[in-house]
């Protein structure tokens, strides 16, 4: 894989948290030198951009503080309803049974 270098300078990063349970992505808020504002950003160790790889290395080394634990998002109303029906039908459920 070719690593692209856009020469984006990282001024700061904060609010780091694991974006998935596998700990292969980190969500954060980053201030790049060429942007006026901080922006939400997701990084991973297999990115093709050098600034993302630099951010990953610094984040996992603790340079921006601890990375917060991944928090499983709450189930949507639909997912909760489907789980309820799965339980009612002993796991043998399809939408045509509603």
Helices and strands as residue ranges (DSSP letters): E 10-18, E 26-32, E 39-43, H 50-60, H 77-88, G 95-97
